Amino acid sequence: MQTPRILPFLTAGIALTGALLFSACGDGQKQPPAGGPPGTPTVTVVTVQPESVAQVAELPGRTVPYQVAELRPQVTGIVKARLFKEGSEVKAGQVLYRLDPATYQAAYDSARASQARAEANLEAARLKAGRYARLVKIEAVSAQANDEAQAGQKQAQADVGVAKAALDRARVDLDYTRVTSPIAGRIGRSSVTAGALVTANQVAALATVQQLDPIYVDLTQSSTELLTLKRALDAGTLTRAGGTSVPVQLVLEDGSAYGAEGKLEFSEVTVDQATGSVTLRAVFPNPKGELLPGMYVRARLTQGVNRDAMLVPHAAVSRDPKGNATVMVVNAENKVEARVVEAVQSKGDNWVVTEGLAAGDRVIVEGLQKVKPGAPVQVQDAAAAAAAPAAAPAAK
């Protein structure tokens, strides 16, 4: 008989069928995650809390020389020599050009001789006046002659004064044949060469000297932003960053950060009518000459500290058709709400939100494409979601 051989196979088939049926029943009885009915989407949220955040303004600006001196001749003459190398550093008082001094030297010598003659005439007039003063007492000379002698002495004194002034003027003109730099700095190209005729107070400068260490950076900020800042400081929603010196960081044209920190010098008191902006001036050290006049830069400066700001990840903030910043918030009933917020600036990977959120609000950062306002959701904390993948390899 073959029946006993069939029994083992029949027993195994029954056992396998039972296992499949039990598995099917188990799948059918699997419960959805807690927090909502089957099919409720799961979102990841962050719970926001107030933080102290510095309000940093990023303003455009241009570099400006600390001092500028345009060299122009004070006398007319022929350029005898140029005594500097274009583009080099020059010192204050350094002679840069020498004009032909022959004419001015002769005028100086003539003025000096005129002064000597005037002084000799004064001595003669003084002796005469003294002698006549004694003689008039014994009526050896008339009173009129004595008066003329006294007047002659005073006239001789005035002539000496005129001669001294003429000599000083001649000395100044002679000194002006040596064109010197009034400041220390870097000199640019020369507009004249040896042999050129230059005139006193001409329009064209011979060369320009610029002091570049330190160097100014002129920034522009809209008057609206400045007014909002002042109102926030007055209302107490912002507090001053501390101290009277405001530090400034500089970002160069290529996006790199400038190595040295500057400080804010002053703010203009007049609004530019054409642009509606106010000029702020900062000063930076420039020992290596990395900053050149006219460069476009951006400056970051702390204008206050907001002690009740919220940091919200960039992924959580979107814009509505009107351009307003919005976020999706999960309320106490685990339903989605849309909130319009005030995102004033970016800090790292977060937006700094000053209005529209309260402490403890749960802001959706993942799963936004699956939800809409009023819809129920299941909530997963972002910190817990980030910790789960890290814990799984450790458990293995």
C-alpha positions in Angstrom: 0.0 0.0 0.0 1.2 3.6 -0.9 -1.0 5.6 1.5 1.7 5.9 4.3 4.0 7.6 1.8 1.4 10.3 1.0 0.8 11.3 4.6 4.0 13.3 5.2 3.4 15.4 2.1 -0.2 16.0 3.1 0.8 17.1 6.6 3.4 19.5 5.3 0.9 21.1 2.8 -1.6 21.6 5.6 1.0 23.3 7.8 2.1 25.6 4.9 -1.5 26.6 4.1 -2.1 27.4 7.8 1.0 29.6 7.9 0.0 31.5 4.8 -3.5 32.0 6.2 -2.1 33.3 9.5 0.2 35.7 7.7 -2.7 37.0 5.6 -4.8 37.6 8.7 -1.9 39.4 10.4 -1.5 41.8 7.5 -5.2 42.5 7.4 -5.2 43.4 11.1 -2.2 45.9 10.9 -3.1 49.2 12.6 -2.3 52.6 11.1 0.2 54.9 13.0 -1.2 56.8 15.9 -2.4 60.4 15.4 -5.0 60.0 12.6 -7.1 57.7 10.5 -5.7 55.4 7.9 -4.1 57.4 5.0 -3.3 60.4 7.1 0.0 61.9 5.9 3.0 62.1 8.2 4.9 65.4 8.4 8.1 66.3 10.1 8.0 69.4 12.3 10.4 71.6 14.3 9.2 73.3 17.5 10.3 76.9 17.5 11.4 78.8 20.6 12.5 82.5 21.0 16.2 83.2 20.6 18.4 86.2 20.7 19.5 86.9 17.2 21.6 89.8 15.9 19.9 91.7 13.2 22.6 92.0 10.5 22.2 94.4 7.5 24.1 93.7 4.3 24.6 96.9 2.4 26.2 97.7 -0.9 29.1 100.2 -1.0 32.2 101.6 -2.7 35.7 102.1 -1.4 36.9 105.7 -1.1 40.4 107.0 -0.3 41.0 108.2 3.2 42.6 111.3 1.9 43.1 112.7 -1.6 45.5 115.4 -2.7 45.5 116.7 -6.3 48.8 118.4 -7.0 48.7 121.7 -8.9 51.4 124.3 -9.4 51.1 127.6 -7.5 53.4 129.5 -9.9 54.0 129.5 -13.6 57.1 127.9 -15.0 58.9 125.1 -16.9 59.0 121.6 -15.3 62.7 120.9 -14.8 62.4 117.4 -13.3 59.9 114.8 -12.1 61.2 113.3 -8.9 59.0 110.3 -8.3 58.1 106.9 -9.8 54.5 106.6 -10.9 52.4 104.3 -8.7 54.9 104.5 -5.8 54.4 105.4 -2.2 55.4 109.0 -1.3 55.8 110.8 2.0 54.3 114.0 3.3 56.6 116.9 2.3 58.4 114.9 -0.4 59.4 117.0 -3.4 57.7 115.6 -6.5 58.3 118.2 -9.2 60.9 120.9 -9.6 60.2 124.0 -11.7 62.7 126.3 -13.2 63.6 128.7 -10.3 65.7 131.3 -12.2 63.0 134.0 -12.5 61.8 133.5 -8.9 65.3 133.5 -7.6 66.0 136.8 -9.2 62.8 138.3 -7.8 63.8 137.1 -4.4 67.3 138.6 -4.6 65.8 141.9 -5.8 63.3 142.0 -2.9 66.0 141.3 -0.4 68.1 144.2 -1.8 65.0 146.5 -1.6 64.6 145.5 2.0 68.2 146.4 2.8 67.8 149.8 1.1 64.6 150.5 3.1 66.3 149.6 6.3 69.2 152.0 5.5 66.8 154.8 4.7 65.0 154.1 8.0 68.3 154.5 9.9 69.0 157.9 8.3 65.4 159.1 9.0 65.7 158.0 12.6 68.9 159.9 13.1 67.5 163.0 11.5 64.3 162.9 13.5 66.2 162.5 16.7 68.5 165.5 15.9 65.6 167.7 14.9 63.8 166.8 18.1 66.7 168.2 20.1 67.1 171.3 17.9 63.5 172.3 18.0 63.7 172.7 21.8 66.3 175.5 21.4 64.4 176.8 18.3 67.4 176.0 16.0 65.0 174.5 13.5 61.4 175.4 12.9 58.6 173.3 14.2 57.5 172.5 10.6 61.0 171.0 9.8 60.8 168.9 13.0 57.4 167.6 12.1 58.6 166.7 8.6 61.6 164.8 10.1 59.3 162.8 12.4 57.0 162.0 9.6 59.9 161.0 7.4 61.0 158.4 10.1 57.5 156.8 10.2 57.4 156.7 6.4 60.8 155.0 6.3 59.5 152.4 8.9 56.5 151.7 6.6 58.8 151.3 3.6 60.7 148.6 5.6 57.5 146.8 6.3 56.6 146.8 2.6 60.0 145.6 1.7 59.8 142.7 4.2 56.4 141.7 2.8 57.7 141.7 -0.8 60.7 139.6 0.4 58.3 137.1 2.0 56.2 136.9 -1.2 59.3 136.3 -3.3 60.4 133.6 -0.9 57.0 131.8 -1.1 57.1 132.0 -4.9 60.6 130.5 -4.9 59.5 127.7 -2.6 56.5 127.0 -4.9 59.0 126.0 -7.6 59.3 122.8 -5.5 56.0 120.9 -5.7 55.7 118.7 -2.6 53.1 116.2 -1.5 50.9 117.4 1.3 50.0 113.9 2.5 51.6 110.4 2.5 50.1 107.9 0.2 50.3 106.3 -3.3 50.8 108.6 -6.2 49.2 107.9 -9.6 50.3 108.7 -13.1 51.9 112.1 -14.0 50.1 114.3 -16.5 53.3 116.3 -17.4 56.9 115.5 -18.2 60.1 117.5 -17.9 60.0 120.5 -20.2 56.3 121.1 -20.0 54.9 124.6 -19.2 52.6 124.7 -16.2 50.6 127.7 -15.0 49.6 128.8 -11.5 46.3 127.2 -10.3 45.7 125.4 -13.6 42.6 123.1 -13.9 44.5 119.9 -14.7 46.3 118.3 -11.8 50.0 117.3 -12.2 49.3 114.1 -10.3 47.1 112.7 -7.5 48.1 111.3 -4.2 45.7 109.0 -2.3 46.0 107.7 1.2 44.7 104.1 1.1 45.6 102.9 4.6 43.2 103.1 6.3 40.4 103.4 3.6 36.8 104.4 3.7 33.8 102.4 2.5 30.7 104.4 1.8 27.5 102.3 2.2 23.9 103.1 1.3 20.8 102.1 3.2 17.3 103.1 2.3 15.7 105.7 4.5 12.7 103.3 5.0 14.9 100.6 6.5 16.7 103.2 8.7 13.3 104.5 10.0 12.1 101.0 10.7 15.2 100.3 12.6 14.9 103.4 14.8 11.3 102.7 15.6 12.2 99.1 16.6 14.9 100.4 18.9 12.6 103.0 20.4 9.9 100.4 20.9 12.2 97.9 22.6 11.7 95.1 20.1 15.4 95.6 19.2 18.2 96.4 21.5 21.5 98.0 20.5 24.3 95.5 19.9 26.4 97.2 22.6 28.9 100.0 22.7 29.3 103.0 20.4 31.6 101.2 17.9 29.7 99.1 15.4 31.9 96.4 13.8 31.6 95.9 10.1 32.6 92.8 8.0 33.4 93.3 4.3 32.6 90.9 1.4 34.6 91.5 -1.8 33.5 91.4 -5.4 34.5 87.8 -5.8 32.4 86.7 -2.8 35.4 86.3 -0.4 35.5 87.8 3.0 38.0 90.6 3.7 40.4 89.6 6.4 40.3 92.7 8.6 37.3 94.0 10.5 36.3 97.7 10.2 34.1 100.0 12.2 31.2 102.4 11.4 32.4 106.0 11.5 29.1 108.0 11.0 25.8 108.1 9.3 24.8 110.9 6.9 22.1 113.3 8.2 20.5 114.0 4.8 18.5 111.6 2.6 19.5 111.6 -1.1 16.5 112.9 -3.0 17.4 110.9 -6.1 17.8 107.5 -4.5 15.9 107.8 -1.2 18.9 106.4 0.7 21.3 107.5 3.4 25.1 107.1 3.3 26.9 105.4 6.1 30.7 105.5 6.2 32.9 102.7 7.6 36.7 102.7 7.9 38.9 99.6 7.3 42.6 99.0 7.8 44.3 98.3 4.4 48.0 97.5 5.1 48.4 95.3 2.1 46.7 97.6 -0.3 44.1 94.9 -1.2 41.3 97.5 -1.3 41.6 100.0 -4.1 39.4 103.1 -4.6 36.2 102.5 -6.5 35.8 98.8 -5.7 32.2 97.5 -5.3 31.8 95.7 -2.0 29.1 94.5 0.4 29.3 95.2 4.1 27.6 93.3 7.0 27.0 95.3 10.2 25.0 94.4 13.3 22.3 97.1 13.8 20.6 95.5 16.8 19.7 92.3 18.7 16.2 90.8 18.6 15.6 88.8 21.7 12.3 87.2 20.6 13.2 86.0 17.1 12.4 82.5 15.8 14.8 80.5 13.6 12.9 78.5 10.9 14.6 76.3 8.3 14.6 77.6 4.7 12.7 74.5 3.6 9.7 75.5 5.7 9.2 79.0 4.3 7.5 79.7 1.0 6.0 82.7 -0.7 2.3 83.3 -1.6 1.2 85.1 -4.8 1.5 88.5 -3.0 5.1 87.7 -2.1 4.4 87.3 1.6 6.5 84.7 3.5 4.3 81.8 4.7 4.8 78.6 6.8 2.6 75.6 7.6 1.9 75.0 11.3 0.4 72.0 13.0 -2.1 73.1 15.6 -3.2 71.4 18.9 -5.7 69.3 17.0 -3.0 68.0 14.6 -4.4 70.0 11.7 -2.5 72.2 9.3 -2.7 76.0 9.5 -1.1 78.5 7.1 0.7 81.4 8.7 2.0 84.6 7.2 5.3 85.5 8.9 7.9 88.3 8.8 11.2 86.8 7.6 13.6 89.7 8.0 17.0 88.0 7.2 18.7 84.7 6.6 21.1 83.2 9.1 22.9 80.1 8.0 20.3 77.5 6.9 17.4 79.3 8.7 15.2 82.4 8.3 15.0 84.8 11.2 11.2 85.2 11.8 10.2 88.2 13.9 6.3 88.0 13.5 3.7 85.4 12.9 4.9 82.6 15.2 4.7 82.0 19.0 6.8 79.9 21.3 6.0 76.2 20.9 4.5 76.4 17.5 5.2 73.3 15.4 6.3 74.3 11.9 6.3 71.7 9.1 9.7 71.2 7.4 9.1 68.0 5.5 5.9 66.7 3.8 4.6 70.1 2.7 3.6 68.7 -0.7 1.3 66.2 0.9 -0.8 68.6 3.1 -3.1 71.6 2.8 -4.6 74.0 5.3 -7.2 72.2 7.5 -6.0 68.7 6.7 -5.2 66.4 9.6 -1.7 65.1 9.8 0.5 62.8 11.8 3.4 64.5 13.4 7.1 63.4 13.6 9.6 65.6 15.4 12.6 66.6 13.2 15.1 65.8 16.0 13.7 62.3 16.5 13.7 61.6 12.8 17.3 62.6 12.6 18.2 60.4 15.5 16.5 57.3 14.2 18.8 56.6 11.2 21.8 57.1 13.5 20.5 54.7 16.1 19.7 51.9 13.5 23.4 51.1 12.6 24.3 51.1 16.3 21.5 48.6 17.0 22.8 46.3 14.2 
